[in-house]
Amino acid sequence: METNVIWRNARAAVIELDDGGYFTCADTWEIFVNDEPAGTTNAVETYVDGLVPGKRNLVRFVCGERELSVGVTTPAEPFTINVRDCGAKGDAEHDDTTNIQAAIMACPKGGRVLIPAGNYRIKSLFLKSNINIELAEGAVLLARHDRAALAYIPGTVKGDEGAGYAGTDMTPLGRWEGESFSTYCSTFTGLSVHDVCIYGRGAIDGQTDFAEDNWWNKDFKNIFRPEEGREVARPRMIFLSECENVSLAGFTVRNSPAWNIHPILCEHVDALCLSIEGPKNSHNTDGFDPESCGFVRILGCQFSVGDDCIAIKSGKLGIESELRPATHDVLISHCYMHDGHGAVVLGSEAAGGIKDLTVSKCLFERTDRGLRVKTRRGRGKDAVNEGITFEHIRMDEVLTPFVVNSFYFCDKDGKTDYVQNREALPVDDRTPGFGATTFRDIEATNCHAAAAYITGLPESKVTRLTFQDVHVTFAEDAEPFVPAMACGVEPMVRQGIIAQNVKVLDLQNVSIEGQDGEELQLQNVDKVVRA
């Protein structure tokens, strides 16, 4: 077994125990930090705390007679501000927003804001650069959902020519489903901050439920403020815009009003050993949605949400191209996704494209779809996926393991003839593309609807799909299910690989057991390679 230090700050680290496991190790290990007991773990990506700042710490893992050790040299952390020293009570009654915000603003560069055990009622907190925020074990931030009490920010703010993002005259602030939009301030909001870490064993609780006048109880996309004649999008739990070097490690996020964690236009973002939770029937509660971001790592996280667990995005065509660059260089590894709509999803708001994404060594259970690509006409010529690899993945009770849907019926025009027409339309600046994608070493058991459901556009076919060492079996009690959200797609059960509008379908050591009918159902596929 190999041990690797994946991440560290002054007081905590994430250490990888690589025994070949996907989310958990074969054994449970005792943890010792500087010879002091520090709990047990069976996680491949293990969050370890209790480190001493500015020191080489010795972390040992012991299982019977076996022992592993790794040195973790931590940076110094010269200052700590306890939010209790700024008047926060943590009694679940007092509004602690301004007290915690005061601690954040007062914290010197390189210091720590400590939120000790307690229940802290808050509205919205804003991050600043060069600080660590520790959510100690037993600390819970309880978000208020009284809309009248929440501030909101505009979608963009316009300035002088060249003064905004990427040489434009605009700075992006709020965003909703790929569009600039006024947005309620999130539990944590970070705007143009850098070198920030939120970590610990505590929790952020959006307190959203299906009670009257709460965020999930109506069929809405956004929230109206009729007294002001405007529409404002629901808050996230953590929203980041134009941030760099942000680490989120160890804590739990639950019951979000909308997407849980949503970074846009950020670079070098780590999500490590997080637990992101929400009821299966909660609305738009995606787990982690990086949008137009680069160098993102999502490692050792657990997801159970009411929508997609992870959705990679890059905006809609209506946003200026400079404000929706491609999302690129994303690594998702050793994660466990269960009970969501899709486990790992590309799109559908991906007008800037997605490049160089690797999903490896993950477990999916009981999601509607496993690896899912959503796009549609109107996303634009830059909406191209390139360098996409899914490998070493195990799925169980995933209804449809592989879905590529180029007729996704989202947005107000999603069911129009332009979006849903199955005939080839003229290619123009609104037409998306689809580059080569590889699925390697994947086993899916107890499936229901289809092994794979793939529909490219007839005028812009999927370039190449490679399935290598892929094995799919169906549940004995499989039930019909609609594999893709597009007009005219009917529920199906125990179907093989359905593929339409693909240039090259490369099948290497692919087996499907228990399907009804043909293993391959192909339409407008130029070339099939079997090995």
N, C-alpha and C positions, 0 to 999 in steps of 0.2 A: 504493500500500500504506500502511496505517495502522499505527502503533506505539502500544501502550498499556501502561503499567506496571500489571499486574494485582495484584501483591503485592510487598512488599519487607520485609526486615529489615535489620540492620546490615551484613551481608556478602553478601547474595544478593538476587536479584529474579526475578520471572517477568514476562517481557515478551511481549506478544502481537504477532505479525507477521501482520497480517490481510490476506492477498492473496486471500481468498475460499476458501482451502483448508479441508479438514475436520480433518485431523490433521497433515498435512505441507504445506509450501509447495511451490510449483512449482520454486523454486530453492534452492540451498545458499548460505548466507551465512557469511562470516568475521565473527567477533566480536572487538571490541576494547574493553577496559575501561580507561579513562583512558590510551588509546593503547597499551596492552599487549595482545598477542594473547591471546585467551581461548577458542580453539577455533572450531568451526564448528557450524552448525545448519541443519536444514530443517524444524524443528518450528514449528507455528503458535504454540503456547505454549512459549516457550523459557526454560529455567532458566539463569540467568547468575549466576556467583559471582565471587569476587575483588574485590568492592566494598570500599571503605574506609569504616569507620564514621564517622558524624558529618560527612559531607561530601557535596557535590553531585558525584556520579560521572557521567562521560560514557560512555555505552555506544553504540558504533557498530556497524552491520551493513553489510558491504561485499560486493557481488556485481558483479564486473567494474567498470564505470564508475559503477554505481549505489551510493548510500550513504544509509543511514537513521541517524538519531541520536536519542537520547532521554536526558534528564537524570534521574538517580535520586538523590534526596536521602535519605540513610540516617540513621537515628537513631544516637545515640552508644551505645557498648557499653563501659562502663568497666572490666569485669573479664573475665578468662578463666581458667578452671581446666582444666588438662590432666589427663585421668584417669590418665596415667602418673605424675603427681606425687602421686597418691593410691594408688599401688601396683599399678595395673592393668598386666598384662604383655602382653596381646595376642598370646600365643604359641600359642593354640588348645589349651592344656593346663591352665593355671592357671584356677581359677574366679574371674573378675573381678567377680562380682556386687557384693560389698560395696565394692569399690574404686570402681566407677562410681557406686554409690549414694551413697557418701561425697562424691564430687565434686558430685553433684546437690544433696545437702543442704547442702553447704558453699558453694555458689555464691551470691554476693550478688545482690540484686534487680537485674534488668536485665543480668545477666552471661551469659557463654557457658560451657557445658561442652563442651570439645573432646575428641572421640574420634578420635585420629589413626589412620593406616593400621595394620592389624593384625587378628588374628582373636581375638575376645574371647568366651570361654565364659561364659555367664551363665544364671541362672535367671529371675528376675523383677525388673524395675526399676519404681520408683514415681516419678511425676512430682511436681513442685511448681510453684507459680505463679511467674510473672515471670522465666522463664529461657529461654534458647535452648540447644538441644543440637545440636551439629554432628557429623554422621557424615561425616568426611572421606573423600575418594576413597580406596578401598582398605581402609576400615574395615568389618569385618563382625562383627555381633553374632550369635553362634552359640548359639541357644537349646538348653538341655538338655531332653531329653524323658524323663528319669528321673522318673516320677510320684512316687516316694517322696521325692524331693528338693524337690518343689514345694509351696509354700504354697497355700492356697485361701481364698476369702472367701465368706461367706454371701450368700444372695440379697437379703435385707433385714436391717436392724437396726432394732428398735423402740425408740422413746424416749418422751418426755413428749408429751402432747397438743399438737399444733400445732408441735412442734419439728422435724418432718421436712420432706420435700419437699412443696411446694405446700400447706403448712398441715396436712399429715397428721402422723401420729405415726411415720412410717416413712421411712427413708433407703434408697434402692435401691443395691445394691452389685453382686452378680452377676446375670447374666441369660443364659438359653439358649432360643433359638427362641421368644421372646416371653413367657417366664415367668420369674418370680423363681426363681433356682436357684443353689445353691452352685457356684462356678466356680473352677477353677485360675487363679492369678494369671497374667496375660498377660506377654509379654516387656516391654511398656510398659503400665502401668496408671495411669490418671489418675482420681482421685476428687475432685470438687469443686475442681478447679484452674482457673486462668484465666491468660490471656496467656502461653501456652506455645508454643514452636516447636521442632519436630524437622525438621532440614533437612540437606542435603548430598548427596554423590554416593556414599555408602556403601550398605550393605545390612543388612537384618535377615533372618536365615535361621532358620526354625523347625526345620530339619534333619529334618523329618518325611519318612518314606518308607514302603515296604511291608515293611520288615524285621520280624522277629519281635518282638512286644511293643512295637510302635510305635503311633502314634495312628491310622493308617489301616487297619491290617491285619485288623480284625474288623468284623463287622456290628453296630455299636453306635451309639447316639446319645450316650451319656455313658459315663463311666468309674466303675466301682464301687471303693470303698475298703472291701473286706470286713472289714478289721480294725477299722473304725470303724462298720460297718453303715450307710454312707451312700453316696450317689451324687453325683459331682462332674463338672461339665461340662468339656469340653476347653477349654484356653486359646485366646485369640486372640493375634495378634501385637501389636496395639494395641487396648486397650479403654479407653473413656472414659465416665465417668458424671458427670452434672451439671457439665460443664465449659463454659467460655466463652472465646472467642477463642483457638482452637487452630489452628495452621498446621502442615501436613505437606507438605514440599516437596522434590522432587529425588531421593529415594532409592528403593531397590528393596526390596520385601518379597516373600519367597518361602518356599514349603514350610511353610505354616501348618498347625497341627493342626486348625483349624476356620476360621471366618470370619477373614479377614485383619485388617480394620480395622472396629471395631464401636463407634461412639459411641451412647450412649443419653442422652436428656434433656439434650442439649447445644445450645448456641446459638453461631452464628458459627464454623463449622468449615470450614477450607479443606483440600482435597486437591489438590495442584498438581504436575503433571509427575512423578507417581509411576509406577513399574513394578511391577505386582502379578502374581506368577507362581506357578503350581502345576501339577502334572500333570493332564491332562484327566480321569483316572480317580480323582483324589483326592476324599475324602468331605467334603461340607459346607464346601468351601473358598471360599465367596463372597468376592468381592474387597473391596467397600466397602458396608457395610450401616448407614446411618443410621436409628436407631430413635427415634421421638418426639423428633426434633431440628428446629431451625429455623435458617434462613439458612445453608444448606450450599452450598458450591461445590466441584464436582469438575471440574477443568479440565486438559486436556492429559495425562491419565493413560492408561496402556496396561494392559490386563487380559488375562491368559491363565490361566484357573483351571479347577478341576474342578466348579464349580457355577455359580451366577449371578454375572456380573461385578459388577453393582451391583444391590442389592435394597433398595427403600425400604420401611420397616416402621414399625409403631407398636404393637406388643405384641398380646397375646391378651386375650380377654374376662375371663379369670380374675384379671387384675391390677386393682387398684383404678383407677377411671377417672382419678384425679388423677395416677397414675403411668404413664399411657399416653396423653398428649395427642397430637394429630395431628402428623405430620411436615409441615412447611410451608416454603415459599419455598426450594426446591431448584433449583439450576442445574447441569446437566451439559452440558458443551460441549467440542468439539475432543478427544474421547476416542476411543480405538481399542480395541474389544473383539473378541477372537477366541478360539475353541475353548472356550467355556463352554456351560452349559445355556441360559441366557438372557443377552442383552446388558444390557438395562435392564428391571428387574422391579419390579412393585408387589405387595407382599404376600409370602407369604400372611398373615403375622402383622401385620395392620394394623387392629386393633380400634379404634384411635383415629382412623383416617382419614388421608388424604393430601391435602394442599391446595397448589395453586400450585406445580406441578412443571413445569419446562421442560427438555426434552432437545433439543439443537440442534447441528448440524454435527458429527456423529459418524460413525465407520466401524464396521460390524459385519462380521466374516468368520468363517464356519465355526462359528457358534453354532447350537445346536439350534433356538432360537427367538430372535426379535429383540426386539420390544417385547411384553412379557408381563405380564399381570395375573392374579394368583392370589388367589382368595378362596373362601369356602364358607359354608354355613349354620353358625352358631355363632360367627361373628366379631363379631356385634352391630350394633346400630342406628347406632353412630357410625362403623362401618367403611365410610365413603363416600369415594370419590375425586372431587375437585372441582378445576377449573382445571388440567387436565392437558393439556399440549401436547408433541407430538413433531414436530419439523420439521427439514428440511434434513439428511436422513440417507441414507447409502448403505450398502447391504447386498450381500454376495456370498456365495454358498454357505450362506446361512441356511436351514435346512430349512423352517421356517414363520415368515414375517416378523412376523405379527401374531397374538397369542393373547390372548383374554379367557376365562378359565376360572373359572366360579362353582361348580364341583364338584370342586375340587382335593382329592385324597384324602390329605392329610397328617394326622398325628396318629393316636392309637390308634383314634379313632372315625371316621377318614376314609372308611372303606368301609362304614359303616353306612347303613341305609335313610334315616335322617334327613338325612344329608349328600348322598347320591347319588340320592335319589328325584327323578325328572324331572317329577313332577306338582306342581302348586301346593300348597304347604303354608300354614297360617295364618301371617301376619306377626306377629312378636312381637319382644321386645327382643334376640333372638339373630340376627335377620335383617339381613344387610348390604345396603348400597345401592351404586349405581354412577352417578356423575354424568357430565356431558358430557366427552368426550375428543376431541381433534383430532389427526389425523395429516396432516401437510402437507409437500409437496415431498419425497417419499421414493421412492427407486428401489431395487428388490430384484431381483437377477439370480441365475440358477442355483439357484432354489429347488427343493424336492423334494416336500413333503407337500401343503401348501395355501397359497394366497395369504394367507388369514386364516381363523382358526377362533375363533368368538365364541359363547359360551354364557352368557347371563344366567340368573338365576333366574326361573322362571315367575311367582312371586309378587312379585318385585322386579326388574323388567326393567332392563336397561341404558338409561339415560335418552336419550342421544344419542351416536352415533359419527359423526364427520365425517372422511371420507377425501378429501383435496383434492390434486390433482396427484400421484397415487400410481401407480407403474408397476411391475408384477411380471412377470418371465419365469421359465420353468422350465429346469432343466438337461436336456440331451439324455439323460444317463444317470441321471435322477432315480430314486431308490429309495423304497419305501414307508417311512413313519415315522409314529409316533403323535404327533399334533400337540399333544395336551393330556393331562395326567396326571389322568384321571378314569375311573371305571369305565365300561365299555362302549364306550370310544373305540378304534376299530380302526386299524391302520396304513392310511395312504392315500397316494396319489401323484398329483401334478398336478391337484389340485382347486382350484377357484376360491375365492370368498368363501362360507364356511359361517357363517350367522348364525341364532341362535335366541334368542328372548326379548329383543327389542330394541324400544324405543318408536320411535325414529327412526334410520334408517340413511341418512346423507347422503353421496352419492357424487358428487364433482365432479372431472371429468377423471381418471377412474380407468380404467386399461387393464391387462388380464391377457392374456399371450400364452403359448400352449403348453399350456393346461389341457385335461384330458380332461372332456368333458361341459359342463354349464351353468356360466356364469361366476358366477351367483348361485344358492345353494341356501339358501332362507329358510324358517324355521318360526317362527310366532308373532312376526313382525315387524310392528308396527302401521303403519309408514309408511316408504316408500323414496323418497328424493329423488334424482333423476338430473340431472346438468347436464354 
